[in-house]
Amino acid sequence: MRASKSNLESPSRRQVMAAALGTGFAMAVRPVSAETILTSAEGLDAVDIKIPTGAGEIPGYRAFPKGKKKLPVVMVVHEIFGLHEHIKDVCRRLAKQGYFAIAPELFSRQGDVTKLSDMGAIREIVGKAPDAQVLSDLDATSAVAKASGHVDPAKLGVTGFCWGGRIAWLYAAHNPSLKAGVAWYGRVVGDKNDLHPKHPIDVAASLEAPVLGLYGGEDQSIPVATLDEMKKALAGGDPAARHSEIHVFPNAGHAFFADYRPQYRKEAADEGWKRLLAWMKANGVA
């Protein structure tokens, strides 16, 4: 008699669900991990949107609790993989916490990175997106949130991951209306060119809003020594800079919050999420 398959050989419900949602994730990150967090949109108004900018419309996504007004706003800045399912899920997670969460697709003028599997091709597109364009598009994203009729315009925050973590630092030095930022493993130093003339360390002393930086001690792409340099730059800056903090999770590497990828580290991700919520609340975005 043939032995029946064990439970270990059968896909779990989470694996089946992750596979079913695979088409919502960027091509470069498939197959998605069985640990992928899938947040329901029940009770939320969550849809794809178009964001008008001075250079035409760009795609976006927003989520907020149905029927609620005067909500705090958090803009979510994606990684190099663009606006895919993970970033949309982060928006829904924030909406479940009472936020109006909105995420723009910031590479759309240069190309659709979500449809590419080759990292070289993705980096080429990402490298063509000027910082000035990105910051302007975030301004437009903030304007869409404020015009929605559902938010308190005085309560504005930003968070970003990897490439978006770097942008979160830059945006905190760009918009005087921002209340707080949270940067997840975003580079603070790097090469410069005409499209990317400054990095976070160059603007650290003049932040308009305090930023919480969340990093992994085992991140080979962001040496802890560069974070020490950033801490020194913040300590010698304006009040918002001095109020900023950098927290390093010693046993985590890069992308430790990305539950759809093998680099995910649940303990660090959960603690980082708690720190994000506490940071937003402590700095007036709640």
TORMARRO-733839 format. One record per residue (C-alpha): x, y, z; residue number from 1. Coordinates in Angstrom, 1 decimal. Layout:
N
<<X,Y,Z>,NUM>;
...
***
This chain:
286
<<0.0,0.0,0.0>,1>;
<<1.3,3.5,-0.9>,2>;
<<1.9,5.7,2.0>,3>;
<<-0.1,8.9,2.0>,4>;
<<1.7,12.3,1.9>,5>;
<<2.6,13.7,5.3>,6>;
<<1.4,17.1,6.3>,7>;
<<5.0,18.3,5.9>,8>;
<<4.8,17.6,2.2>,9>;
<<1.5,19.4,1.7>,10>;
<<1.5,23.1,1.2>,11>;
<<0.2,25.2,4.1>,12>;
<<-2.7,27.6,3.7>,13>;
<<-0.2,30.5,4.0>,14>;
<<2.0,29.0,1.2>,15>;
<<-1.1,28.6,-1.0>,16>;
<<-2.2,32.1,-0.3>,17>;
<<1.3,33.5,-0.9>,18>;
<<1.4,31.7,-4.2>,19>;
<<-2.0,33.0,-5.2>,20>;
<<-0.9,36.5,-4.5>,21>;
<<2.4,36.1,-6.3>,22>;
<<1.2,38.0,-9.3>,23>;
<<0.9,41.1,-7.1>,24>;
<<4.6,41.0,-6.3>,25>;
<<7.5,42.3,-8.3>,26>;
<<8.9,39.8,-10.8>,27>;
<<12.4,40.1,-9.2>,28>;
<<11.2,38.8,-5.9>,29>;
<<9.2,35.7,-6.9>,30>;
<<8.5,33.2,-5.6>,31>;
<<7.4,34.9,-2.4>,32>;
<<8.1,33.5,1.0>,33>;
<<5.6,31.4,2.9>,34>;
<<6.1,33.9,5.7>,35>;
<<4.5,36.7,3.7>,36>;
<<2.1,38.7,5.7>,37>;
<<-1.3,39.2,4.0>,38>;
<<-3.4,42.0,5.5>,39>;
<<-7.1,42.0,4.8>,40>;
<<-8.7,45.1,3.4>,41>;
<<-11.9,44.4,5.5>,42>;
<<-13.0,47.7,7.1>,43>;
<<-10.7,49.7,4.9>,44>;
<<-11.1,51.9,1.8>,45>;
<<-8.1,50.5,-0.1>,46>;
<<-7.6,51.1,-3.8>,47>;
<<-5.2,51.9,-6.6>,48>;
<<-5.1,55.6,-7.5>,49>;
<<-3.6,58.1,-9.8>,50>;
<<-1.6,60.9,-8.3>,51>;
<<-1.5,64.2,-10.3>,52>;
<<1.9,65.8,-10.4>,53>;
<<3.4,68.8,-12.3>,54>;
<<4.8,66.3,-14.9>,55>;
<<1.6,64.2,-15.3>,56>;
<<0.0,61.4,-13.3>,57>;
<<1.8,58.6,-11.6>,58>;
<<0.3,55.4,-10.1>,59>;
<<-0.3,55.1,-6.4>,60>;
<<-2.2,53.1,-3.7>,61>;
<<-3.9,54.3,-0.6>,62>;
<<-5.7,52.8,2.3>,63>;
<<-7.6,54.2,5.3>,64>;
<<-10.3,53.1,7.8>,65>;
<<-13.7,53.4,6.2>,66>;
<<-15.8,56.3,7.3>,67>;
<<-13.1,58.0,9.3>,68>;
<<-12.0,61.7,9.2>,69>;
<<-9.1,63.8,10.4>,70>;
<<-6.7,60.8,10.0>,71>;
<<-3.0,61.2,10.4>,72>;
<<-1.1,60.6,7.1>,73>;
<<1.9,58.3,6.5>,74>;
<<3.5,58.2,3.0>,75>;
<<5.1,54.9,2.3>,76>;
<<8.2,54.9,0.0>,77>;
<<8.9,51.6,-1.8>,78>;
<<12.2,49.8,-2.3>,79>;
<<13.9,49.4,-5.7>,80>;
<<11.2,46.9,-6.6>,81>;
<<8.6,49.6,-6.9>,82>;
<<5.0,49.7,-5.8>,83>;
<<4.1,46.0,-5.5>,84>;
<<2.0,43.9,-3.1>,85>;
<<4.3,44.2,-0.1>,86>;
<<4.2,48.0,-0.1>,87>;
<<0.4,47.9,-0.6>,88>;
<<0.2,45.5,2.4>,89>;
<<2.3,48.0,4.5>,90>;
<<-0.3,50.6,3.6>,91>;
<<-3.1,48.3,4.8>,92>;
<<-1.2,47.6,8.0>,93>;
<<-0.9,51.3,8.7>,94>;
<<-4.6,51.8,7.9>,95>;
<<-5.5,49.1,10.4>,96>;
<<-3.6,51.3,13.0>,97>;
<<-5.8,54.3,12.1>,98>;
<<-3.6,56.0,9.5>,99>;
<<-4.3,57.3,6.0>,100>;
<<-1.5,55.5,4.2>,101>;
<<-0.5,56.4,0.7>,102>;
<<2.3,55.1,-1.6>,103>;
<<3.3,56.5,-4.9>,104>;
<<5.1,54.6,-7.7>,105>;
<<8.2,56.8,-8.0>,106>;
<<9.9,55.1,-11.0>,107>;
<<6.9,55.2,-13.4>,108>;
<<8.4,57.8,-15.7>,109>;
<<11.6,55.8,-16.1>,110>;
<<10.1,52.4,-16.4>,111>;
<<8.1,49.6,-14.6>,112>;
<<10.5,47.8,-12.4>,113>;
<<7.7,45.5,-11.1>,114>;
<<7.7,43.7,-14.5>,115>;
<<11.5,43.1,-14.5>,116>;
<<13.4,40.1,-13.1>,117>;
<<16.9,41.3,-14.0>,118>;
<<18.5,43.3,-11.2>,119>;
<<20.8,45.1,-13.6>,120>;
<<17.9,46.4,-15.6>,121>;
<<16.1,47.4,-12.4>,122>;
<<19.1,49.3,-11.1>,123>;
<<19.4,51.1,-14.4>,124>;
<<15.9,52.4,-14.2>,125>;
<<16.2,53.3,-10.5>,126>;
<<19.4,55.2,-11.2>,127>;
<<17.6,57.4,-13.8>,128>;
<<15.1,58.7,-11.2>,129>;
<<16.3,62.1,-10.1>,130>;
<<16.1,62.9,-6.4>,131>;
<<14.4,66.2,-7.2>,132>;
<<11.7,64.4,-9.1>,133>;
<<11.1,61.9,-6.3>,134>;
<<10.8,64.6,-3.6>,135>;
<<8.5,66.6,-5.8>,136>;
<<6.3,63.5,-6.4>,137>;
<<6.1,63.0,-2.6>,138>;
<<4.9,66.6,-2.3>,139>;
<<2.2,65.8,-4.8>,140>;
<<1.3,62.6,-2.9>,141>;
<<1.0,64.6,0.3>,142>;
<<-1.3,67.1,-1.6>,143>;
<<-3.6,64.2,-2.7>,144>;
<<-3.9,63.0,0.9>,145>;
<<-4.7,66.5,2.1>,146>;
<<-7.3,67.0,-0.6>,147>;
<<-9.1,63.7,0.2>,148>;
<<-11.2,65.2,3.0>,149>;
<<-10.2,62.3,5.3>,150>;
<<-7.0,63.6,6.9>,151>;
<<-5.6,66.1,9.4>,152>;
<<-3.1,67.9,7.2>,153>;
<<-1.0,68.9,10.2>,154>;
<<-0.2,65.2,10.9>,155>;
<<2.2,64.1,8.2>,156>;
<<4.8,61.3,8.4>,157>;
<<6.9,59.3,5.9>,158>;
<<8.5,55.9,6.1>,159>;
<<10.6,54.1,3.5>,160>;
<<12.4,50.8,2.9>,161>;
<<15.9,50.3,1.4>,162>;
<<16.0,52.8,-1.5>,163>;
<<12.9,54.4,0.1>,164>;
<<14.8,54.6,3.4>,165>;
<<17.3,56.9,1.9>,166>;
<<14.5,58.9,0.4>,167>;
<<12.8,59.2,3.8>,168>;
<<15.9,60.8,5.2>,169>;
<<16.1,63.2,2.3>,170>;
<<12.4,64.1,2.5>,171>;
<<12.7,64.9,6.2>,172>;
<<15.2,67.6,5.1>,173>;
<<12.9,68.8,2.3>,174>;
<<9.4,69.3,3.7>,175>;
<<9.0,71.7,6.6>,176>;
<<5.4,70.4,7.1>,177>;
<<6.6,66.9,7.9>,178>;
<<6.3,65.8,11.5>,179>;
<<8.3,62.6,11.6>,180>;
<<10.1,60.0,9.4>,181>;
<<11.1,56.4,9.8>,182>;
<<13.9,55.0,7.5>,183>;
<<14.3,51.3,7.2>,184>;
<<17.9,50.3,6.2>,185>;
<<18.4,53.2,3.8>,186>;
<<21.9,54.1,2.8>,187>;
<<23.3,57.2,4.5>,188>;
<<26.4,57.7,2.3>,189>;
<<27.2,56.9,-1.3>,190>;
<<28.4,58.0,-4.7>,191>;
<<27.0,61.3,-6.0>,192>;
<<26.0,62.5,-9.5>,193>;
<<23.8,65.2,-11.0>,194>;
<<20.6,63.2,-10.4>,195>;
<<21.6,62.3,-6.9>,196>;
<<23.7,65.2,-5.6>,197>;
<<23.2,64.6,-1.8>,198>;
<<22.9,61.7,0.6>,199>;
<<21.3,61.6,4.0>,200>;
<<24.6,62.4,5.8>,201>;
<<24.8,65.6,3.7>,202>;
<<21.4,66.9,5.0>,203>;
<<21.5,65.3,8.5>,204>;
<<22.2,68.5,10.3>,205>;
<<19.3,70.4,8.7>,206>;
<<16.4,68.0,9.1>,207>;
<<12.9,69.6,9.3>,208>;
<<11.5,66.6,11.2>,209>;
<<13.1,63.9,13.4>,210>;
<<13.9,60.6,11.8>,211>;
<<14.1,57.1,13.3>,212>;
<<16.6,55.0,11.4>,213>;
<<16.1,51.2,11.7>,214>;
<<19.1,49.1,10.6>,215>;
<<20.6,45.6,10.7>,216>;
<<24.0,45.0,12.3>,217>;
<<24.7,42.3,9.8>,218>;
<<23.8,44.4,6.8>,219>;
<<26.8,44.1,4.5>,220>;
<<25.6,46.9,2.2>,221>;
<<25.4,49.5,5.0>,222>;
<<28.4,49.2,7.3>,223>;
<<27.8,50.2,10.9>,224>;
<<30.7,52.6,10.6>,225>;
<<28.6,54.7,8.2>,226>;
<<25.8,54.8,10.8>,227>;
<<28.2,56.0,13.4>,228>;
<<29.1,58.9,11.0>,229>;
<<25.5,59.7,10.6>,230>;
<<24.9,59.8,14.4>,231>;
<<27.7,62.3,14.7>,232>;
<<26.2,64.5,11.9>,233>;
<<22.8,64.4,13.6>,234>;
<<24.2,65.2,17.0>,235>;
<<25.7,68.4,15.7>,236>;
<<22.6,69.6,13.8>,237>;
<<19.4,71.4,14.3>,238>;
<<16.8,70.4,16.9>,239>;
<<15.1,67.9,14.6>,240>;
<<18.4,66.3,13.8>,241>;
<<19.4,66.0,17.4>,242>;
<<16.0,64.4,18.2>,243>;
<<16.6,61.8,15.6>,244>;
<<17.7,58.3,16.5>,245>;
<<19.3,55.3,14.8>,246>;
<<18.6,51.8,16.2>,247>;
<<20.6,48.8,15.0>,248>;
<<19.3,45.3,15.4>,249>;
<<22.5,43.3,15.9>,250>;
<<21.3,40.0,14.5>,251>;
<<19.5,41.3,11.4>,252>;
<<20.7,42.0,7.9>,253>;
<<19.4,44.0,5.1>,254>;
<<15.7,43.9,4.2>,255>;
<<14.8,42.3,7.6>,256>;
<<11.3,43.8,7.4>,257>;
<<10.6,42.3,4.0>,258>;
<<8.5,39.3,5.0>,259>;
<<8.1,38.1,1.4>,260>;
<<11.9,37.6,1.0>,261>;
<<14.4,35.2,2.6>,262>;
<<16.1,38.0,4.5>,263>;
<<13.0,38.5,6.7>,264>;
<<13.7,38.4,10.4>,265>;
<<10.4,38.3,12.3>,266>;
<<11.7,39.4,15.7>,267>;
<<13.5,42.5,14.4>,268>;
<<10.6,43.3,12.0>,269>;
<<8.0,43.1,14.8>,270>;
<<10.2,45.3,17.1>,271>;
<<10.8,47.7,14.3>,272>;
<<7.1,48.0,13.6>,273>;
<<6.4,48.8,17.2>,274>;
<<9.1,51.4,17.2>,275>;
<<7.6,53.0,14.0>,276>;
<<4.2,53.3,15.6>,277>;
<<5.6,54.7,18.8>,278>;
<<7.8,57.2,16.9>,279>;
<<4.9,58.5,14.8>,280>;
<<2.8,58.9,18.0>,281>;
<<5.5,60.6,20.0>,282>;
<<6.2,63.1,17.2>,283>;
<<2.6,64.2,16.4>,284>;
<<1.6,61.8,13.6>,285>;
<<-1.2,60.0,15.4>,286>;
***
